[in-house]
């Protein structure tokens, strides 16, 4: 017996998955900020990091720990503020790094070069420390599970993997577009100010958004 939902239910799930992944959100904005800051490669790596974080949420949801976590308001709030603090930290660090660069240096020598391993790790943490993702998975994935098929944890894991594949593919495309635009725009005088500071501003705005919501 297939663990996938019936065809009609699967179609609804796929439509909802695509629509949700196309909607701008914190993950997409994070990928854009990384692509603007350091180019297409960095944006794609950050997308893969976010995808890995989503896999963590899928696993946690499948084994039921997310429900336990979200039933304890203090734990939920602690993770929410930890995620906001991390985003704020990244944003401030980007802004401070841009201020220390010499404006007289050629553009090719002013670019920030955060190691890709660090960018990947930051992408994972940005997603894992967002309890809204855990809440969403608990609310969304079980709607398409057929209890009569059994192996509920495996059904949730499979649905989460489909959702994550769709979201990661979209974020990689966004990284390619933003990275290309960044490469073209950085050759124009006057764009260096935006390129160096906009990513940090975006992350600070995300931190505020996480706390405010």
N, C-alpha and C positions, 0 to 999 in steps of 0.2 A: 504493500500500500504506500502510495506516495505521501510524503509529509507536506507537500505543497497544498495550498488551498484549492478548492474546486475552481475550474477555469473562470467562471464569472466573478468569484470572490478575488481570485488572483489578479484579474484585470482591474478591478477597483483598487486593489492594493498598489498595483504598479502605477496607475494614474495618480493616486494620492501621493505616492513616493516621489514621482517626477515633479509634481506641482510643489510639494514641500521643499524639495532640494533646489528648485529654481528660485524659491523665495529668498531674498537677501536676509542674511542673519549674521550673528557674530562670527561663525566659522568662515563664511565667505568674505567678510570684511577683514578678518585676520589674514587670509590668503592674499587679498588685494594689497594690504599694507606691506606684507613681506615681499610681494612682487615689485611694488613701487620702490621699496627700500634697496633691494639687492638683485632684482631681476627675476627672469622666468624660472630659472632653476631653483632658486630659494623658495619661490611661491609654490612650485610643484612639490618640493620636499615638505613644506608646511602642510600642504593638502594631504600628503601621505601620513604625516603625523596626526592630523585631525582624524583621518580615516582609521588609524590604529586606536585612537582614543574612543571612537565610536564602537569599535570591536570590543573594547573593554566594557562599555555600557551594555552592549548586547549580551556579553557573557554574564555580567552581573544581573541583568534583568532575567535571563534564562534560568539562573539558579535561585532567583527570588530574593537576593540580598537588597536590591533596590527598594523593594516594598518595605523591608524592615527599616532601611535607612530613612526613607521618606516618612515613615510613621513616627519618627523622632524629630520634632521640629528643631531642636537645638542642633542636631547633627546636620540637618538640611541647611540651616542658616550658616553654620560654621563653614561648610563647603562652599556655599554661595559667596560668602565674603572672602574666603581664601582665593577663589577663582578671580574675583574682582581685584583683589590686591595684587595677584600675579599679573593680570593684564595691565594694571596701573604701573607696576614695576617695569614691565617691558616698555611701555610707552614713555615713561620718564627716562629710562636708560637710552632709548633712541634719541630723544630730544637733547639730552646732555651730550651724547656722542656727536650729534650734528653741530653743537655749539663749539666743540673742541677742534673741529676741522678748520683748516686754514682756507679762507675764501680765495686766496691768491693761487692756490694749487690747482693744477689742471683737473678737470672733472673726472678723468679716468683714475686719478689717484685719490679722489675724495670719497669714493664709494665705500660704504661700510661692508665689511666682509666677515659676518658672523659665520662660524663653521657650520656646515650643513647638518652635522650631527646635533649641534645645539638647536638649530632651527627645527629639526624633527622632534626633538625632545620637548621643545616649547609648544609645538603643535599638539602633541599628545596631552600635555598638562593643561593647555587651554581648553581642550575638549573634556577631559576627565574631570576637571574641577568645575564644570558647569552642571549643577544638579538639575537644571531645566532639561538637559538632554535625558537624564535618568527618568525624570517625571514624564517626559514625552514618550519615551519607549514603553513605560509601564501603561500609559493611557492608549497608545497607538497599536503596538504590535499584538497584544492579546485579542484585539477586535477581529483579527483574521486567523485565529487559531481554532482548529476543529478538535474539540476534546474527544470526540468519538474515535479519532485516529490514534490517540495515545501519544506518548513521547512529546509532551507539551514543550518541555525545555528545548528539544531538538527543533520543533516547529518554530519557536521563537528565535532560536539561533539562526535558522535558515532565513527567516523573514528579515532579521536584522542584517544578515550578510548581504541580502539583495538591496536593502535600503542603503547600506554603507557603500556598496559598489557604485550605486547610482550617484550618491552624494560626492564620493571621492572623484569619480570621473568628471562630474560637473566642476568641482573645485580645481581640478587640474586644467581644464579648459579655461576657466577664469584666470588662473595663474599665467597661462600662455598668452592670453589676450592682454592682461595687465602688464606682464613683463615686456611684451612687444611694444606696448604703448609707452612704457617707461623708457625703454631703450631709444625710441624715436624722439620722445619729448626732452630727454636729458641733453640732447645735442643742441637744444635751443637755449639761448641765454635767458636767464630769468626763471627757468624751471628748476634749477638746483635748489632754490629755497623751498619750493613745494616738495620736491622729491626727498629732501633730507628731513623735513619736519612733518609732512602730512602723515606718514605711517605712525609716528609717535602720537600725534593728535588723535588719529583714528582709534588707537588702542586705549588711550585715556578716555575717550568718549564711550568705548565699549565697557570699560570698568565702571563708569558712572551709570550706564544703562543697566548693567547686571545688578547693581545695588538698588537702583530706583524701581526695577520691575518687581 
